[in-house]
Amino acid sequence: GDARVRGQTGVVSERRGSYPFIDFRLLNNTTLSGEIGTKKKVKRLLSFQRYFHASRLLRGIVPQASLYLLDEDYLGQARHMLSKVGMWDFDIFLFDRLTNGNSLVTLLCHLFNVHGLIHHFQLDMVTLHRFFVMVQEDYHSQNPYHNAVHAADVTQAMHCYLREPKLANFLTPSDIMLGLLAAAAHDVDHPGVNQPFLIKTKHHLASLYQNVSVLENHHWRSTIGMLRESRLLAHLPKEVTQDIEQQLGSLILATDINRQNEFLIRLKSHLDNQDLRLEDAQDRHFMLQIALKCADICNPCRVWDLSKQWSDRVCEEFYRQGDLEQKFELEISPLCNQQKDTVPSIQIGFMTYIVEPLFERWAQFTGNTPLSENMLNHLRRNKAKWRSLLHKQHSSSRSNDHSGQVTGSQEQTLNEEETP
């Protein structure tokens, strides 16, 4: 029933002026069904998928795929991995396989327990688990990058950052819970396309949020909807829950890449003036925003094997958007043209202009801890690796031009290259 119902509301193609209005549930379909478009003129204001799963969960229906139904060997390996969840080389892809696709739920349950949040906030364990499942199910598994595994990866990184002494010494249980929740839910119901695409196709979310932080606003509002539906925090005073909702919004909205310079300038000013006072809730919240921004884009700072998987996934998602734009005769967005934008060139630009400036400031804040040094070392090695691959691509391209012959694709070149 689940897949059948979602399939019926999967894609709606409806012309508004000269642009298509698209619902993005099944962007990776090779064909857009005209029959669905004509018979089912559905425009979802919030995630249909979220509503459907939340309704089932609130009726007490347990999802079929549960961690506890796994083979004991897999459970043992997953438990062993969780004992090392604070290590930077944590392999989230392996962990997701060991938990049968439940990496986000399993990780969150463990971290809420490790940080003492269940006891501190007197959370009901069944309700908490249901809420985590709602969050996990609201991610689109068909997205190569913006899916629940990415959310789990960001959450694990956030856990590492929350343990940095400079920050950990001042954090309250509320800070920790907000940091973990924001990391877990920061991309819920991501459609697999970016804000400019939503704007130029006149998507209803772009209109709703007036073209400003469209996706981030949607992630935040969807999270609040799930929190309220689950009644996870219903036992807390109203002013406390309202504050949690607002702070969650502030954290998730900080992940908008368009606001990168705003946060970098402010962080640089604080560090240069040495005026961060982490006893102050406002300064702690700002550093939580920075931590979440770091966690969200930390892939280039992971070990090469993990970093490359994420790079391939995010570029695949870009290329899918480009294919969709080409299909609807729209201008192909930057980084989304598979013929021109190669994975190495995209990654080198991303590392140089986005990742390096942020992580260098983060290392300055933490006092160049072992974790910060480790991340920067990985970043530099990975960047050198991508430069080597880019050079190899250019050499191969020149050779092909001279010979008039076409050899393997750029992607094959990437996959076959193994040396650091």
WORA-V852189 format. One record per residue. N is the residue number from 1. PSI is psi as a letter, one per 20 degrees, with the letter a starting at -180 (* if undefined). D_CENTER is the distance of its C-alpha to the mean C-alpha in Angstrom with 2 decimals. Layout:
((N/PSI/D_CENTER) (N/PSI/D_CENTER))
This chain:
((1/g/27.81) (2/g/24.04) (3/h/23.34) (4/g/26.51) (5/g/25.72) (6/h/22.23) (7/h/23.89) (8/h/26.41) (9/j/23.97) (10/g/21.80) (11/p/22.74) (12/p/24.97) (13/o/26.50) (14/p/28.72) (15/p/30.29) (16/o/30.32) (17/c/32.53) (18/j/31.69) (19/q/27.95) (20/q/26.32) (21/p/24.54) (22/p/21.90) (23/p/20.05) (24/j/17.03) (25/h/17.02) (26/l/18.33) (27/h/17.52) (28/j/18.03) (29/q/21.54) (30/h/24.20) (31/q/26.41) (32/o/26.04) (33/o/28.63) (34/h/31.21) (35/g/32.65) (36/g/29.55) (37/h/29.49) (38/h/33.14) (39/h/33.47) (40/n/30.31) (41/m/29.67) (42/p/26.68) (43/o/24.40) (44/p/21.82) (45/h/21.26) (46/r/18.54) (47/o/16.79) (48/h/19.73) (49/g/17.76) (50/g/16.93) (51/g/20.59) (52/g/21.93) (53/h/20.25) (54/g/20.89) (55/g/24.48) (56/g/24.97) (57/h/23.64) (58/i/25.75) (59/j/28.71) (60/j/28.19) (61/o/27.25) (62/p/25.36) (63/q/22.87) (64/g/24.66) (65/o/22.13) (66/q/22.41) (67/h/21.94) (68/i/25.58) (69/j/26.93) (70/r/25.90) (71/q/28.56) (72/h/29.64) (73/g/29.09) (74/g/25.40) (75/g/25.20) (76/g/27.13) (77/h/24.86) (78/g/21.75) (79/h/23.71) (80/g/24.72) (81/g/21.21) (82/h/20.38) (83/i/23.42) (84/k/21.70) (85/i/18.25) (86/j/18.95) (87/q/19.55) (88/h/17.42) (89/j/18.16) (90/p/16.61) (91/n/15.83) (92/h/12.90) (93/g/13.98) (94/g/17.46) (95/h/16.55) (96/h/14.85) (97/g/18.10) (98/h/20.27) (99/j/18.89) (100/l/19.25) (101/j/15.65) (102/k/15.47) (103/h/13.51) (104/g/11.47) (105/g/14.79) (106/g/16.88) (107/g/14.98) (108/g/14.94) (109/g/18.60) (110/g/19.54) (111/h/18.02) (112/h/19.49) (113/g/22.71) (114/g/22.69) (115/j/22.24) (116/k/24.94) (117/h/23.00) (118/g/24.46) (119/g/27.94) (120/g/27.52) (121/j/26.22) (122/l/28.35) (123/p/25.55) (124/p/26.69) (125/h/25.11) (126/g/25.34) (127/g/23.79) (128/g/20.96) (129/g/20.28) (130/g/20.50) (131/g/18.02) (132/h/15.43) (133/g/16.29) (134/g/15.93) (135/g/12.33) (136/g/11.61) (137/i/13.82) (138/i/12.28) (139/q/9.36) (140/o/11.01) (141/h/11.95) (142/i/13.54) (143/p/10.57) (144/h/10.84) (145/g/7.34) (146/m/5.03) (147/a/6.54) (148/h/7.46) (149/h/7.97) (150/g/4.61) (151/g/4.69) (152/g/8.17) (153/g/7.93) (154/h/6.59) (155/g/9.25) (156/h/11.74) (157/g/11.52) (158/g/12.06) (159/g/14.94) (160/g/16.40) (161/h/16.39) (162/i/17.96) (163/i/20.72) (164/p/21.70) (165/g/25.30) (166/h/25.26) (167/g/22.71) (168/h/23.48) (169/i/27.10) (170/i/26.44) (171/p/23.59) (172/r/24.69) (173/h/23.43) (174/g/22.08) (175/g/20.06) (176/g/18.61) (177/g/17.83) (178/g/16.17) (179/g/14.03) (180/g/12.91) (181/g/12.56) (182/g/10.55) (183/g/8.03) (184/h/8.14) (185/j/8.24) (186/i/6.45) (187/k/5.05) (188/p/8.08) (189/k/10.33) (190/p/8.52) (191/i/11.61) (192/j/10.61) (193/r/12.66) (194/r/12.64) (195/g/14.74) (196/h/17.92) (197/g/17.98) (198/h/17.89) (199/g/20.60) (200/i/22.85) (201/j/22.83) (202/l/23.70) (203/q/21.05) (204/h/21.90) (205/h/18.66) (206/g/19.66) (207/g/23.10) (208/g/22.02) (209/j/20.17) (210/l/22.67) (211/j/20.35) (212/p/18.84) (213/l/15.11) (214/g/15.15) (215/g/11.56) (216/g/10.93) (217/g/14.27) (218/g/13.54) (219/g/10.49) (220/g/12.96) (221/h/15.93) (222/h/14.56) (223/g/13.80) (224/g/17.32) (225/g/18.77) (226/h/17.62) (227/g/18.89) (228/g/22.15) (229/g/22.57) (230/h/22.14) (231/k/24.52) (232/h/22.86) (233/j/24.11) (234/h/27.20) (235/i/29.56) (236/q/28.57) (237/q/30.51) (238/g/29.35) (239/h/29.01) (240/g/26.69) (241/h/24.30) (242/g/24.50) (243/g/23.65) (244/g/20.62) (245/g/19.37) (246/g/20.06) (247/h/18.49) (248/g/15.23) (249/g/15.42) (250/h/16.33) (251/g/13.43) (252/h/10.70) (253/h/12.88) (254/i/13.02) (255/i/9.59) (256/o/11.51) (257/h/12.34) (258/i/15.77) (259/j/16.59) (260/g/16.16) (261/h/19.94) (262/g/20.68) (263/h/18.89) (264/g/20.23) (265/g/23.72) (266/g/23.71) (267/g/22.56) (268/g/25.19) (269/g/27.78) (270/g/27.22) (271/g/27.41) (272/h/30.43) (273/i/32.21) (274/l/31.26) (275/j/31.04) (276/p/27.96) (277/n/29.32) (278/i/26.85) (279/h/29.48) (280/p/28.59) (281/h/25.85) (282/g/24.90) (283/h/24.43) (284/g/22.46) (285/g/20.07) (286/g/19.74) (287/h/18.97) (288/h/16.31) (289/g/14.72) (290/g/15.20) (291/g/13.89) (292/h/10.52) (293/g/10.55) (294/g/11.60) (295/h/9.13) (296/h/6.19) (297/k/8.56) (298/i/10.58) (299/g/10.61) (300/i/14.00) (301/j/15.33) (302/r/15.13) (303/q/18.21) (304/g/18.91) (305/h/18.60) (306/g/14.97) (307/g/14.14) (308/h/15.92) (309/g/14.20) (310/h/10.78) (311/g/12.91) (312/h/14.65) (313/g/11.74) (314/h/10.27) (315/h/13.96) (316/h/14.75) (317/g/12.45) (318/g/14.23) (319/h/17.50) (320/h/17.13) (321/g/16.83) (322/g/19.84) (323/h/21.74) (324/g/21.25) (325/g/22.48) (326/h/25.37) (327/h/26.19) (328/j/26.60) (329/l/28.38) (330/q/25.96) (331/p/25.57) (332/p/22.90) (333/q/20.16) (334/q/19.90) (335/i/18.12) (336/j/18.31) (337/o/21.85) (338/h/22.01) (339/h/25.67) (340/h/25.25) (341/o/21.76) (342/q/21.62) (343/g/18.76) (344/g/20.71) (345/h/21.47) (346/g/17.94) (347/h/16.77) (348/g/19.89) (349/g/19.43) (350/g/15.84) (351/g/17.07) (352/g/20.27) (353/h/19.39) (354/g/15.95) (355/g/15.25) (356/g/18.87) (357/h/20.03) (358/g/17.36) (359/h/17.75) (360/h/21.50) (361/h/21.66) (362/g/19.61) (363/h/22.15) (364/g/24.90) (365/g/23.77) (366/i/23.56) (367/k/26.86) (368/l/25.78) (369/r/25.13) (370/h/24.94) (371/g/21.14) (372/g/20.90) (373/g/23.57) (374/g/21.95) (375/g/18.66) (376/h/20.79) (377/g/22.98) (378/g/20.25) (379/g/19.01) (380/g/22.62) (381/g/23.38) (382/h/20.40) (383/g/21.35) (384/h/24.92) (385/g/23.97) (386/h/22.29) (387/h/25.41) (388/g/27.60) (389/h/25.93) (390/g/26.20) (391/g/29.84) (392/h/30.47) (393/g/29.13) (394/g/31.40) (395/g/34.31) (396/h/33.83) (397/g/33.66) (398/h/36.86) (399/g/38.55) (400/h/37.76) (401/h/39.10) (402/h/42.32) (403/h/42.87) (404/j/41.81) (405/q/40.00) (406/p/36.40) (407/b/34.85) (408/r/31.55) (409/r/28.34) (410/h/26.04) (411/h/23.45) (412/h/26.26) (413/g/27.16) (414/g/23.72) (415/h/23.75) (416/i/27.31) (417/p/26.90) (418/h/26.66) (419/q/28.46) (420/*/26.74))
